[in-house]
Structure formats: C-alpha cells, structure tokens
Amino acid sequence: MKVLELKPLESEQLEATVELDRRSLGGMWTIEGYRREMNSPNSDLFILRQMISLPAPCQPPSSQIVIPEPMAIPPPILSSPVLGVGCVWAILDEAHITTLAIDPTFQRQGWGSVMLHALLKAARKRELEWATLEVRVSNLGAIALYQKFGFEAVGERKRYYQNPEENALILWRKGLQRSEFQQKLADWEQEIGDRLQKTGWRLQRNVV
Ligand SMILES: CC(C)(COP(=O)(O)OP(=O)(O)OC[C@H]1O[C@@H](n2cnc3c(N)ncnc32)[C@H](O)[C@@H]1OP(=O)(O)O)[C@@H](O)C(=O)NCCC(=O)NCCS
C-alpha cells in the first residue's frame, strides 16, 4: 500500500510546490506567495506527497569493518514531488480557500477531496463560521467538487480572471460550527479513506 502524506508546507518543499502550481494552475502563485502564506498565522497551507520509506542501508557486521566517523555514510536524502496543495486563509469568521490543486496525473482519484476536507477541518478548528472561494465559471470539475462539500453559488464577480478573461463564481459553505458539520467531516473522512484504499493508497495526516 502506498502512503499519501498530508502535511503543512515547509521551506524545503517550496520549490516543489511552485512546480506543482505551474503544472496544475498554470503558475498562479510565486515562491514568495507561498512563503508568505506558509509564514502567516492566519493561513493553513497543506501539501500532499507520497511518503517513501527507504530500506535501511546495508552495512557489514560491525566486527568486520569499522567506518571511521568522518567517512560514515550520510543518511539518504529523499525528495518527493509535491502532488497536491491547498490553502485556507482566516479573516474575521470566514475561511477563504485561496488555492487548491492536484497534480494532473493524480486527478479524479479523490485527492482533491482529501485536500478540501483538510481545509474545511482546519477552518472549523479555527472556529470560523463560513467558507468561501472564487472559481472560474468554466471550471466545472472544481465546481462539482465544491458542491459535493456543500458549497453553493451566491453570485459572480465580473471579469475577475485574466488570460483568458472570465467571470468568477462566488461559492459559500455555511454552518462550519454546527454539530451536523462535525458529523459530515467524519463521514467524508471515512469515504475518502475507502476511496483511497481502492486505488492502493493509505492517507497519513501529519497535520495538527
Ligand atoms: C479541481 C481539482 C482540485 C479536483 O481534484 P481531484 O483530485 O480531481 O478531485 P476528486 O478526485 O477528489 O473529485 C471529487 C469529485 O469532484 C468532482 N470532480 C472533480 N473533478 C472533476 C472533473 N474534471 N469533472 C467533473 N467532476 C469532477 C466529481 O464529482 C468527483 O467525484 P467522482 O470522481 O466520484 O465523480 C483538480 O481538478 C485540479 O487540481 N484542477 C486544476 C486546478 C484547479 O482548477 N483548482 C481549483 C481552483 S478554484
């Protein structure tokens, strides 16, 4: 079973996150943009990546060869690509979902749901009442994902996007502090886990 890790973005993964942003969003945020959100006390910025456990390095029995300390083999450095990113920004009692993207190779396997669920859970933990976001009116896949999580369209922002110019649909999700929402989060968590399992993945949440 492969392990999908959900964790807060840290400096070491900034470059890989910008690469994912280029692949999935066509270059929406720069490295400075991600760094700012990463350091902001008002934002939760998470990534998804595959966790790879390395086999222990082969070493001869200690009685045969003793490697002097300066020559000791350094631990293997692991760099795995960032495969998903999501950010939620808290302002007053609102949770603004400012980015959400999954690597094109891994879309339609439930990973966007993993990330959106994590962002909503983080928003509830911060005691926010509402979640909101803007999405291109033509982005029907993303809109379908948000609707699954109870988002509703409340209006449009005219010519909000450039290249190509397009209106934004404004979506809202209410009731984050209601007890039904807590139950919803638990149900989604179960569904998400089951779906991942069917494709050979297990989710490891390394978020507080
Ligand atoms: C939008 C995005 C994050 C969805 O990620 P994902 O991993 O594919 O989403 P999931 O697999 O969890 O999809 C869950 C549900 O959302 C809906 N959905 C997601 N992508 C869809 C698509 N392309 N077409 C139709 N429905 C879609 C479906 O209902 C899907 O459930 P199903 O697979 O059982 O039918 C991903 O397509 C992406 O990164 N797109 C590029 C960046 C982007 O547009 N981000 C949103 C900015 S607001």
PDBQT file of the ligand as one rigid body, heavy atoms in Angstrom, charges set to zero:
ROOT
HETATM    1  C1  LIG A 301     -10.256  20.779  -9.069  1.00  0.00    +0.000 C 
HETATM    2  C2  LIG A 301      -9.272  19.695  -8.606  1.00  0.00    +0.000 C 
HETATM    3  C3  LIG A 301      -8.532  20.213  -7.377  1.00  0.00    +0.000 C 
HETATM    4  C4  LIG A 301     -10.070  18.420  -8.241  1.00  0.00    +0.000 C 
HETATM    5  O1  LIG A 301      -9.156  17.480  -7.743  1.00  0.00    +0.000 OA
HETATM    6  P1  LIG A 301      -9.436  15.906  -7.916  1.00  0.00    +0.000 P 
HETATM    7  O2  LIG A 301      -8.397  15.193  -7.154  1.00  0.00    +0.000 OA
HETATM    8  O3  LIG A 301      -9.583  15.578  -9.340  1.00  0.00    +0.000 OA
HETATM    9  O4  LIG A 301     -10.852  15.791  -7.195  1.00  0.00    +0.000 OA
HETATM   10  P2  LIG A 301     -11.542  14.456  -6.662  1.00  0.00    +0.000 P 
HETATM   11  O5  LIG A 301     -10.990  13.270  -7.369  1.00  0.00    +0.000 OA
HETATM   12  O6  LIG A 301     -11.489  14.467  -5.192  1.00  0.00    +0.000 OA
HETATM   13  O7  LIG A 301     -13.041  14.697  -7.160  1.00  0.00    +0.000 OA
HETATM   14  C5  LIG A 301     -14.147  14.613  -6.278  1.00  0.00    +0.000 C 
HETATM   15  C6  LIG A 301     -15.400  14.908  -7.073  1.00  0.00    +0.000 C 
HETATM   16  O8  LIG A 301     -15.358  16.226  -7.651  1.00  0.00    +0.000 OA
HETATM   17  C7  LIG A 301     -15.957  16.197  -8.952  1.00  0.00    +0.000 C 
HETATM   18  N1  LIG A 301     -14.944  16.412  -9.981  1.00  0.00    +0.000 N 
HETATM   19  C8  LIG A 301     -13.622  16.599  -9.786  1.00  0.00    +0.000 A 
HETATM   20  N2  LIG A 301     -13.012  16.822 -10.977  1.00  0.00    +0.000 NA
HETATM   21  C9  LIG A 301     -13.968  16.758 -11.921  1.00  0.00    +0.000 A 
HETATM   22  C10 LIG A 301     -13.963  16.906 -13.328  1.00  0.00    +0.000 A 
HETATM   23  N3  LIG A 301     -12.836  17.175 -14.014  1.00  0.00    +0.000 N 
HETATM   24  N4  LIG A 301     -15.128  16.793 -13.997  1.00  0.00    +0.000 NA
HETATM   25  C11 LIG A 301     -16.277  16.548 -13.349  1.00  0.00    +0.000 A 
HETATM   26  N5  LIG A 301     -16.355  16.379 -11.990  1.00  0.00    +0.000 NA
HETATM   27  C12 LIG A 301     -15.199  16.497 -11.286  1.00  0.00    +0.000 A 
HETATM   28  C13 LIG A 301     -16.563  14.812  -9.110  1.00  0.00    +0.000 C 
HETATM   29  O9  LIG A 301     -17.866  14.851  -8.564  1.00  0.00    +0.000 OA
HETATM   30  C14 LIG A 301     -15.626  13.984  -8.252  1.00  0.00    +0.000 C 
HETATM   31  O10 LIG A 301     -16.203  12.790  -7.783  1.00  0.00    +0.000 OA
HETATM   32  P3  LIG A 301     -16.123  11.464  -8.692  1.00  0.00    +0.000 P 
HETATM   33  O11 LIG A 301     -14.698  11.320  -9.139  1.00  0.00    +0.000 OA
HETATM   34  O12 LIG A 301     -16.578  10.394  -7.741  1.00  0.00    +0.000 OA
HETATM   35  O13 LIG A 301     -17.030  11.689  -9.848  1.00  0.00    +0.000 OA
HETATM   36  C15 LIG A 301      -8.289  19.317  -9.741  1.00  0.00    +0.000 C 
HETATM   37  O14 LIG A 301      -9.018  19.002 -10.910  1.00  0.00    +0.000 OA
HETATM   38  C16 LIG A 301      -7.277  20.397 -10.064  1.00  0.00    +0.000 C 
HETATM   39  O15 LIG A 301      -6.238  20.499  -9.436  1.00  0.00    +0.000 OA
HETATM   40  N6  LIG A 301      -7.584  21.211 -11.084  1.00  0.00    +0.000 N 
HETATM   41  C17 LIG A 301      -6.669  22.263 -11.524  1.00  0.00    +0.000 C 
HETATM   42  C18 LIG A 301      -6.608  23.393 -10.517  1.00  0.00    +0.000 C 
HETATM   43  C19 LIG A 301      -7.979  23.963 -10.204  1.00  0.00    +0.000 C 
HETATM   44  O16 LIG A 301      -8.802  24.177 -11.089  1.00  0.00    +0.000 OA
HETATM   45  N7  LIG A 301      -8.211  24.234  -8.901  1.00  0.00    +0.000 N 
HETATM   46  C20 LIG A 301      -9.426  24.816  -8.411  1.00  0.00    +0.000 C 
HETATM   47  C21 LIG A 301      -9.241  26.286  -8.317  1.00  0.00    +0.000 C 
HETATM   48  S1  LIG A 301     -10.662  27.056  -7.567  1.00  0.00    +0.000 SA
ENDROOT
TORSDOF 0
